[in-house]
Amino acid sequence: MMAVLAGFHKTLLGRLTGGTCIIGIGLLCGAAAADDPYGDWIGTLVADKGHNCPVNTPSLMQITPKHMVFAPETGALLLRGKPDKATQHYHADLMMEDANHKPLPMVFEAHPVGDTFEGVYGTPECRAHITLKRPESRAWKNFIGAD
């Protein structure tokens, strides 16, 4: 039974529904982020500590087999990294200079939890957490294979 559920997201119905389905009486199955991390993930950062956290609009994480990008508040700053699906290690960073010409590091770390990613964003002034989910348009992208 588990093999059937695990392979569901590769079927036509699984692709149409983004890997989420109802089988039988109330049995829910979903494509685990650990198994299928590639594509777009969105969520809104929640400040844990500090100030100047980008918490006003959704942020975006995009993962491909060789690259990943995290855009806080889907803005102009892009934290880049290389995903490691085997170890479930998703790290992106950006090093800038502040107005005083001192280093200003921005770091993002994420790991899959069920059908989402849990992440932490940090700068010298801010620490925030985020839960990233697939965008609602994911089911159509699965169907036409536009990932």
SEKOL-12468 format. One record per atom (N, C-alpha, C): x, y, z; residue in one letter. Coordinates in steps of 0.05 Angstrom, whole numbers, plus 32768, in hexadecimal, padded with zeros to 4 digits. Layout:
residues N
XYZA
...
***
This chain:
residues 147
80117FE88000M
800080008000M
801180198000M
802780198010M
803880318011M
804680367FF6M
804D80217FE7A
805980257FCDA
804580327FBAA
802C802A7FBCV
801780367FABV
801580547FB2V
8014805A7FCBL
801280767FD4L
802A80877FCCL
8042807A7FCFA
805B80897FC9A
805D808F7FACA
8052807D7F9BG
805480827F7EG
803D80927F72G
802980997F83F
801180A77F7AF
801880C17F6CF
802B80D07F77H
803080EB7F6CH
803C80EA7F50H
804380D27F46K
804E80D07F2BK
803880C87F17K
802080C27F20T
800A80BC7F0FT
7FFD80D57F04T
7FEC80D27EEFL
7FDE80E97EE4L
7FCD80F87EF9L
7FBE80E97F09L
7FAE80F57F1DL
7FBF81037F32L
7FD580F67F39G
7FE881027F4CG
7FF4811C7F42G
7FFA811D7F28R
800581357F1CR
7FEF814B7F1AR
7FD681437F15L
7FC181577F14L
7FBC81647F2FL
7FBE81547F44T
7FB8815E7F5FT
7FD081677F6ET
7FE781687F62G
800081707F6FG
800A815C7F83G
800181427F7FG
800B812D7F91G
7FF981297FA9G
7FE481397FABT
7FD181367FC2T
7FB981287FB8T
7FAF81147FC7C
7F9881057FBEC
7F8980FB7FD6C
7F7180F17FCFI
7F6180E37FE4I
7F5B80C87FD8I
7F6380B37FE5I
7F5F80977FDCI
7F4E80897FF0I
7F39807B7FE7G
7F28806D7FF9G
7F198080800AG
7F1680798024I
7F07808A8036I
7F1A809B8047I
7F1E80B3803DG
7F2D80C6804DG
7F4B80C28050G
7F5780B18040L
7F7380AD8041L
7F8180C28030L
7F9080D3803CL
7F9C80EA802EL
7FBA80E48029L
7FC380E98010C
7FDF80E5800BC
7FEA80FE7FFDC
800381058001G
800F811D7FF6G
802B81177FEDG
803581267FDAA
805081247FD1A
806281307FE6A
807481207FF1A
8086812A8006A
809B813C7FF9A
80A081528008A
80B481657FFEA
80D081587FFCA
80D58145800DA
80EF8137800DA
80F281277FF3A
80DC811C7FE8D
80DD810C7FD0D
80DD811D7FB7D
80CF81347FB8D
80CC81457FA1D
80D081627FA9D
80EA816A7FAEP
80EF81857FB7P
80F0819A7FA1P
80F181917F88Y
80F681A47F72Y
80DD81B47F6BY
80E281CE7F64G
80CC81E07F5DG
80CB81F77F6FG
80B482057F6FD
80B0821D7F7FD
80A282167F99D
80AA82267FAEW
809E82237FC9W
809A82407FD3W
808382457FDFI
807D82607FE9I
807482608006I
807982758014G
80708279802FG
807882948039G
806F829C8050T
807482B6805BT
808582B38075T
809B82C18076L
80AD82C1808DL
809F82CC80A5L
80A582C080BDV
809B82CA80D6V
80B382D080E8V
80B482E980F1A
80CB82F38100A
80CC82E5811BA
80E482DB8122D
80E982CF813DD
80F882E1814FD
810A82F18142K
811C83028152K
812783188140K
812B832F814CG
81378346813DG
81238357812FG
812D8366811CH
811C8379810DH
8125837980F0H
8117838880DFN
811C838980C3N
8119836D80B5N
8107835D80BFC
8102834380B3C
80EF8346809BC
80F483388085P
80E2833A806EP
80C983298072P
80B683328081V
809F83228089V
8084832C807EV
80858340806CN
806C834C8063N
805E833E804CN
806D8331803BT
806183238024T
806F83088021T
806382F68012P
806E82DB800FP
808A82DB8003P
809982C6800BS
80B482C18001S
80B382A97FEFS
80C782A57FDFL
80C882907FCBL
80E282807FCDL
80E082657FCDM
80F782547FCAM
80F382447FB1M
810782427FA0Q
810682337F88Q
811E821F7F88Q
811882057F83I
812C81F17F84I
812D81E27F69I
814581E07F5ET
814A81CF7F47T
815F81BA7F4FT
816481A67F3FP
817881927F48P
8194819E7F4FP
819C81B47F42K
81B781BF7F46K
81B781DA7F54K
81A181E77F56H
81A082027F61H
818882067F73H
818A82197F86M
817382227F94M
817582407F99M
815E824C7F9CV
815C82697FA0V
8147826E7FB6V
814D82807FC8F
8139828A7FDBF
813782A87FD8F
811F82B27FD4A
811A82CF7FD0A
810882D97FE7A
811482E57FFBP
810382F08011P
80F083058006P
80D78303800EE
80C183148004E
80C083157FE5E
80CA83007FD8T
80CA82FE7FBBT
80D683187FAFT
80EA83227FBCG
80F6833B7FB4G
810F83387FA2G
811F834D7FA1A
8136834E7F90A
814E833E7F9AA
814F833A7FB5L
8166832B7FC0L
8162830D7FBDL
817583007FB1L
817482E37FADL
818A82D57FBCL
818382C47FCEL
819682B37FDCL
8198829A7FCCL
81B082927FC5R
81B5827B7FB3R
81C482657FC1R
81BF824D7FB8G
81CD82367FC3G
81CA821E7FB1G
81D682077FBAK
81D481EE7FACK
81C681DA7FBEK
81AF81D07FB5P
81A081BD7FC6P
81AE81A27FC8P
81AA81947FDED
81B481797FE1D
819D81677FE9D
818F815C7FD5K
8178814C7FDAK
817F81337FEAK
819681287FE6A
819E810F7FF4A
819F81138013A
81A9812A801BT
81AB81308038T
819581428042T
8183814A8030Q
816D815C8036Q
817781768042Q
818D81808036H
819A8199803FH
819581AE802AH
818681C38031Y
817F81D8801FY
818981F3802CY
819F81FD8021H
81AC8215802CH
81B082298015H
81A98242801BA
81AE82588008A
81B982708017A
81CA8280800BD
81D482988019D
81DB82AE8005D
81DE82C58010L
81E682DD8001L
81F782EE8013L
820E82F6800AM
822083088019M
82208323800CM
82198337801CM
821983538012M
822983648025M
822B837E801FE
823883918031E
822383A4803BE
822483AB8054D
821283C0805FD
821C83DB8058D
820E83F08062A
8216840C805CA
823284138067A
823B8404807BN
825584098087N
826B83F7807BN
826583EA8065H
827783D88057H
827F83BF8067H
826D83B78079K
8271839F8089K
82618388807CK
826A83708080P
825B83598074P
823E8358807FP
822C8352806DL
8210834E8074L
820783338068L
820A831E8078P
82028303806EP
81E482FF8071P
81D982F1805EM
81BD82E8805FM
81BD82CA8059M
81B182BB806BV
81B2829E8069V
81968292806BV
8191827D805BF
8178826F805DF
817E8251805DF
817182438070E
817482268073E
8158821A8073E
815482048065A
813A81F78065A
813D81D98064A
812781CB806DH
812681AE806CH
810981A68068H
8105818F805AP
80EA81868055P
80DD817B806EP
80C381818071V
80B281768087V
8097816F807AV
809381568075G
807A814D8068G
80798159804CG
806381678045D
80618172802AD
80688190802AD
80788199803ET
808181B58040T
809F81B68045T
80AA81CE8045F
80C581D3804EF
80C381E68066F
80D281E1807AE
80D581F38091E
80F08200808EE
80F1821A8091G
810A8228808DG
810F823E80A2G
8128824780A3V
8131825D80B4V
8141827080A3V
813B828A80A6Y
8148829F8098Y
815682B080ACY
816F82B880A7G
817E82C880BBG
819082DD80AEG
819182F480BBT
81A4830980B5T
81AE831280D1T
81C2832480D2P
81CA832E80ECP
81B4833D80FBP
81A0834680EDE
818A835580FBE
8170834580FEE
816E832E80F1C
8154832080F0C
8158830280F1C
814582F580FER
814382D780FDR
812582D280F9R
811E82C280E5A
810282BC80DFA
80FF82A080D6A
80E8829480DAH
80E2827980D0H
80CC827A80BBH
80CA826480ACI
80B782638096I
80AE82478091I
809582438089T
808B822A807ET
8085822F8061T
809282208050L
808F82238033L
807D820D8028L
806A82148017K
80588201800BK
805982057FEDK
805081F17FDER
804E81F37FC1R
803982087FBBR
803D82187FA6P
8029822B7F9EP
8010821D7F94P
7FF9822A7F96E
7FE0821E7F8EE
7FE082157F70E
7FEF82227F5FS
7FF0821B7F43S
800082027F3DS
800A81F57F51R
801B81DE7F4ER
800E81C77F3FR
7FF481C27F44A
7FE781AB7F37A
7FE881AD7F19A
7FE381C47F0EW
7FE481C87EF1W
800081C57EE6W
801481CF7EF5K
803081CB7EECK
803781AD7EECK
802D819E7EFFN
803281827F00N
802781747EE7N
800E817C7EE0F
800081707EC9F
800F81757EAFF
8017818E7EAAI
802481947E91I
804281917E91I
804D818A7EA9G
806A81857EABG
807B819E7EA7G
807181B57EB2A
807F81CE7EADA
809381D57EC3A
809A81C27ED4D
80AE81C87EE9D
80C981CB7EDFD
***
